[in-house]
Amino acid sequence: MLKTNEGIDIVKKLGGIRDVEQARALFQKRLDSEHLGRLNRLHHAEVLIKIANAISMCDPIRVFVNTGSDEDRRFIRQMALNKGEEAVLPMSGHTIHYDLADEQGRIIDRTYYIANPGEQISSLANKIIRDEALAQIREKMMGIMRGSTLIIGFYMRGPVGAAASNPALELTSSAYVAHSADLLYRNAFADFENEVSRLGHFYTNIHSEGLNRSVDLPDARVFMDRSYRTTYAFNCTYAGNTLLLKKGNHRFSVDKAVYEGNAREVSEHMFITGVEGPGNRVTWIAGAAPSGCGKTTTAMAGNRFVGDDLAQMWINENGSVRAVNPECGIFGIVEDVNAQGDPILMDRLRNPGSEVIWSNVLIDENGIPHWTGNGEVHPIRGRNFQGPWIQGLKDDKGKEIPISHPNARCTLSSSQLANYDGKSAESPDGVEVRVITYSGRDSDTMPPVWVAKNSDHGVVIGACIVSAATATEVGASGVKRAPWANAPFIPGALGDYMKLQFDFFGNPAISEKNRPIMAGLNYFLTHGARGGSGKALLGEKKDVKAWLAWLDRRAHGDVEAIETPIGFIPHYADLKNLFDATINKPYPEDLYTCQFSLYIDNIIARLDLQETAYGKEEGIPTMLFTVLAEQKEGLKALKEKFGPIVTPAQLVKG
């Protein structure tokens, strides 16, 4: 069991500020009159003490208190430009930021949970004992901001007033990080203290800007103190390592749900989108996928967009599952974003009218961004993530350098998107989730869409995600397990997190008429894996609209389905009609058969992989193994009857 406020609070130990009086005295000494006046509007003791200790520890030359006003936002953006963290592009409101060439993703090998003696940490993560973390932070962060400006932001991860929102401080010397935070999160300076008092907690993030020097990167660190919900980061620049409001605080939210949520709250790596169905209904879908595996594309396929990355969900008093997006913007991967598959996002990226921070794309001689997979004619030269670039340029290993990094990003406010449903996104009541999906980069095993038989089987779909590694993690490669697409962000024991999943989605507090269906999505099947040749996708990105439309119908009982050992798959006639109605595209029956046939040996191998891996973990709920055994038994029976490949037609005939 995780204990909060256990052991030494490192920033308090190093900062030396113990009470509000000392905090006020430090503010009086270190802040100019304008920003002192801003902090003097705050009265919450713990908030003030935390801020004072961060100032004392980092020793900046000045402090800027960001209230979220238009004037403050303009000042921070201009600071990023003046410091060279960003550069202006010709399109109004657009800027470019480059991370260190060697730091284009999360530095998972240098990211640690700070643990107290005897505290269990996820087997998929790194831990550091509190005393050692104290020594490293003392050595690296004491006085680290001398000569720099510390920017303090007051944010809500979720709408003000929502049951599952989380207040968070972002303290950084990077204007780029502060600029990004103002696009991605709700600056809630005016409401911050009231929200802290209402919810009884807040997160703190302390980051010192890296110098973008390769020599510093071995010493880069991200520390997450679960006990005091405080993150520390230094010598790094990539937003996944520095904008700790995002995945750093998501980890704290997972902890809070697992250990304090009483099986009525979960914190997930999920998009939230609304699909318009018959009778003007809107069916809200929340879906998990590892970073770089199509979450933004799937989220944008909905008619009403709320979020593309994170979801806070809870069971309300009426027995429905509600969800809010902790963010209000997109930090989205741009590789393969194009007009055909992502028309709404492309409109904002290619036309004036929005503020956009680009990162790690190529900028041509005319100041226009370019990236891999954008479906446009590419220039032969420009500047990208590794410096000056010309077509055919190779790295020191002889490998051709792509036009943009696979983890190149765009950052913009969700309010700029044509399908953004601001009213739903900002409602403290959240949206009612009726469909949960799980997906990964699976080229050869699972069908494009299937629905679990019940909530226990649904949890197992999430637990068994397997995905090709993506560019979001430095040094990652190959195919690996990606439980719930949330494993990198689960601080505690996987068994504890899995138990919450079973308890939450099977909670009797959820009314049966409102209980979400749980499903798998996979639009990464290839021709080569299904009897053809090559690695081309067996379908198109836009097909996901049809898969989501079918899930809407299934959630409301409008369509029947074919039962299989792994769950329910669609009938051909229903998909044919939905392809025509949603994307005006023919859907031949031979393609359906190719996509939805069960390749028994592949699926059983996948289940064996999970059974073996989870068998090495402590405290895994027995329900997981019960479901896996049930599915394997059913699949073996099908193979005995029909052979290693079972078509939907064979399943229907029995």
KAPE-V746917 format. One record per run of one state. SS is the DSSP state (~ for helix, > for strand, _ for the rest). FROM is the first residue (numbers start at 1). TO is the last residue. If there is no record, write none. Layout:
BEGIN
ss & from & to
SS & FROM & TO
SS & FROM & TO
END
This chain:
BEGIN
ss & from & to
_ & 1 & 9
~ & 10 & 15
_ & 16 & 19
~ & 20 & 30
_ & 31 & 32
~ & 33 & 39
_ & 40 & 44
~ & 45 & 58
_ & 59 & 61
> & 62 & 66
_ & 67 & 69
~ & 70 & 83
_ & 84 & 86
> & 87 & 88
_ & 89 & 93
> & 94 & 97
_ & 98 & 105
> & 106 & 106
_ & 107 & 107
~ & 108 & 110
> & 111 & 115
_ & 116 & 126
> & 127 & 129
~ & 130 & 141
_ & 142 & 148
> & 149 & 157
_ & 158 & 165
> & 166 & 172
_ & 173 & 174
~ & 175 & 184
_ & 185 & 185
> & 186 & 187
_ & 188 & 191
~ & 192 & 199
_ & 200 & 202
> & 203 & 209
_ & 210 & 213
~ & 214 & 217
_ & 218 & 220
> & 221 & 225
_ & 226 & 229
> & 230 & 236
_ & 237 & 238
~ & 239 & 242
_ & 243 & 246
~ & 247 & 260
_ & 261 & 264
> & 265 & 268
_ & 269 & 269
> & 270 & 276
_ & 277 & 277
~ & 278 & 280
_ & 281 & 281
> & 282 & 289
_ & 290 & 294
~ & 295 & 300
_ & 301 & 303
> & 304 & 307
_ & 308 & 310
> & 311 & 315
_ & 316 & 320
> & 321 & 324
_ & 325 & 328
> & 329 & 333
_ & 334 & 342
~ & 343 & 350
_ & 351 & 355
> & 356 & 359
_ & 360 & 361
> & 362 & 363
_ & 364 & 368
> & 369 & 370
_ & 371 & 380
> & 381 & 384
_ & 385 & 386
> & 387 & 390
_ & 391 & 393
> & 394 & 394
_ & 395 & 399
> & 400 & 400
_ & 401 & 408
> & 409 & 413
~ & 414 & 416
_ & 417 & 419
> & 420 & 420
_ & 421 & 421
~ & 422 & 425
_ & 426 & 430
> & 431 & 439
_ & 440 & 448
> & 449 & 451
_ & 452 & 454
~ & 455 & 463
_ & 464 & 465
> & 466 & 468
_ & 469 & 472
> & 473 & 473
_ & 474 & 478
> & 479 & 481
_ & 482 & 482
~ & 483 & 485
_ & 486 & 486
~ & 487 & 489
_ & 490 & 493
~ & 494 & 505
_ & 506 & 511
~ & 512 & 514
_ & 515 & 516
> & 517 & 521
_ & 522 & 525
> & 526 & 526
~ & 527 & 530
_ & 531 & 536
> & 537 & 537
_ & 538 & 540
~ & 541 & 555
_ & 556 & 561
> & 562 & 564
_ & 565 & 566
> & 567 & 569
_ & 570 & 571
~ & 572 & 583
_ & 584 & 588
~ & 589 & 596
_ & 597 & 597
> & 598 & 599
~ & 600 & 615
_ & 616 & 621
~ & 622 & 642
_ & 643 & 644
> & 645 & 646
_ & 647 & 647
~ & 648 & 653
_ & 654 & 654
END
